[in-house]
């Protein structure tokens, strides 16, 4: 008999995903990413998303560093980093992060430093929210995998 906890975790995972879609945090691209995961690569989604997190941390650090320079004027570099961030965010289905990148890009195109700083704050907030929620999802997925492999003795009385 398979562990009952696995079914509860599966339901919790589905509720969390539904919530993230309803809130516009994720889009259908995330579902397409999940469809690429199978028994031969059971951690595919978490591995791809962890690469995204690693690269995004570098991009956020670069964006903040550029905007904190006293004599900042290189909006082209900001645009290059934002294009990378938009592309990778879009590829994993991070809809709200992508949308904030678009708004950030508009401020950058207008050479609006104050707008860029506000957009950077929003980007960091949305990124952290996404990261926390996806980590929560992946933890549930790991627990479900463990629970589904646990077998309980059948009581034959």
VMD Tcl script that draws the C-alpha trace (Angstrom):
set ca {
  {0.00 0.00 0.00}
  {1.47 3.35 -0.99}
  {1.82 6.12 1.58}
  {-1.29 8.22 2.03}
  {0.90 11.28 2.56}
  {1.95 11.25 -1.09}
  {-1.65 11.91 -2.18}
  {-1.98 14.81 0.25}
  {1.31 16.31 -0.94}
  {0.21 15.93 -4.57}
  {-2.98 17.84 -3.75}
  {-0.97 20.54 -1.92}
  {1.36 20.88 -4.90}
  {-1.58 21.27 -7.27}
  {-3.16 23.90 -5.00}
  {0.09 25.87 -4.84}
  {0.52 25.72 -8.62}
  {-3.09 26.80 -9.17}
  {-2.53 29.71 -6.78}
  {0.66 30.78 -8.60}
  {-1.12 30.66 -11.94}
  {-4.15 32.53 -10.60}
  {-1.88 35.25 -9.17}
  {-0.04 35.56 -12.49}
  {3.27 34.49 -10.97}
  {3.61 31.64 -13.49}
  {2.30 31.08 -17.01}
  {1.86 28.14 -19.38}
  {5.58 28.04 -20.16}
  {6.11 26.52 -16.69}
  {3.69 23.72 -17.60}
  {5.61 23.09 -20.80}
  {8.79 22.86 -18.76}
  {7.11 20.32 -16.46}
  {6.10 18.22 -19.46}
  {9.79 17.73 -20.28}
  {10.32 16.00 -16.93}
  {9.98 12.22 -16.88}
  {11.31 9.14 -15.09}
  {14.68 9.45 -16.83}
  {15.06 13.04 -15.56}
  {12.88 13.30 -12.43}
  {14.55 16.53 -11.25}
  {14.60 18.29 -14.61}
  {12.38 21.24 -13.64}
  {14.13 21.94 -10.34}
  {17.54 21.71 -12.03}
  {16.54 24.16 -14.79}
  {14.95 26.53 -12.29}
  {18.00 26.37 -10.00}
  {20.21 27.34 -12.94}
  {17.79 30.22 -13.57}
  {18.07 31.29 -9.89}
  {21.88 31.16 -10.01}
  {22.07 33.26 -13.18}
  {19.37 35.66 -11.97}
  {21.28 36.38 -8.77}
  {24.25 37.47 -10.89}
  {22.04 39.66 -13.09}
  {20.40 41.32 -10.08}
  {23.82 42.00 -8.55}
  {25.01 43.52 -11.85}
  {21.89 45.67 -12.21}
  {22.15 46.96 -8.64}
  {25.88 47.62 -9.07}
  {25.33 49.62 -12.24}
  {22.54 51.72 -10.75}
  {24.54 52.45 -7.57}
  {27.49 53.94 -9.47}
  {27.81 57.62 -8.64}
  {28.33 58.63 -12.28}
  {25.97 56.08 -13.79}
  {24.95 56.72 -17.39}
  {25.22 53.36 -19.17}
  {21.56 52.51 -19.75}
  {22.61 50.26 -22.63}
  {24.27 47.84 -20.17}
  {21.10 47.88 -18.07}
  {19.14 46.96 -21.19}
  {21.47 44.06 -21.99}
  {21.09 42.61 -18.48}
  {17.33 43.11 -18.60}
  {17.08 41.34 -21.96}
  {18.89 38.35 -20.45}
  {16.65 38.43 -17.38}
  {13.48 38.72 -19.49}
  {14.51 35.85 -21.73}
  {15.40 33.45 -18.96}
  {12.35 34.41 -16.88}
  {10.07 33.92 -19.85}
  {11.63 30.54 -20.63}
  {10.70 29.13 -17.21}
  {7.25 30.77 -17.13}
  {8.04 33.46 -14.53}
  {5.33 35.79 -15.79}
  {5.36 38.51 -13.12}
  {9.16 38.71 -13.13}
  {9.08 39.04 -16.92}
  {6.44 41.78 -16.71}
  {8.52 43.76 -14.21}
  {11.52 43.42 -16.53}
  {9.44 44.98 -19.31}
  {8.54 47.96 -17.10}
  {12.17 48.23 -15.96}
  {13.25 48.24 -19.60}
  {10.86 51.13 -20.33}
  {12.51 53.22 -17.58}
  {15.92 52.28 -18.89}
  {14.99 53.25 -22.45}
  {13.94 56.68 -21.11}
  {17.22 57.05 -19.15}
  {15.08 57.38 -16.02}
  {17.36 56.50 -13.11}
  {14.67 56.96 -10.42}
  {12.30 54.76 -12.44}
  {15.04 52.16 -12.82}
  {15.68 52.12 -9.07}
  {11.95 51.65 -8.35}
  {11.77 48.92 -10.99}
  {14.83 47.19 -9.52}
  {13.12 47.12 -6.11}
  {10.00 45.61 -7.68}
  {12.11 43.11 -9.62}
  {13.95 41.98 -6.50}
  {10.64 41.62 -4.66}
  {8.98 39.56 -7.43}
  {12.10 37.46 -7.90}
  {12.31 36.64 -4.17}
  {8.61 35.78 -4.06}
  {8.99 33.46 -7.07}
  {12.10 31.84 -5.60}
  {10.42 31.19 -2.24}
  {7.28 29.73 -3.82}
  {9.16 27.48 -6.24}
  {11.43 26.25 -3.44}
  {8.27 25.44 -1.48}
  {6.91 23.55 -4.50}
  {10.14 21.59 -4.99}
  {10.27 20.66 -1.30}
  {6.73 19.29 -1.55}
  {7.74 17.39 -4.67}
  {10.71 15.81 -2.87}
  {8.54 14.89 0.12}
  {5.92 13.40 -2.20}
  {8.55 11.31 -3.97}
  {9.79 10.01 -0.64}
  {6.29 9.38 0.67}
  {5.18 7.55 -2.47}
  {8.10 5.17 -2.11}
  {7.26 4.29 1.48}
  {5.31 1.10 1.88}
  {3.28 0.38 4.97}
  {2.64 -3.19 6.11}
  {-0.87 -4.43 5.43}
  {-2.53 -5.52 8.66}
  {-3.95 -9.03 8.02}
  {-6.17 -9.85 10.96}
}
mol new
graphics top color blue
foreach p $ca { graphics top sphere $p radius 0.5 }
foreach p [lrange $ca 0 end-1] q [lrange $ca 1 end] { graphics top cylinder $p $q radius 0.2 }
display resetview
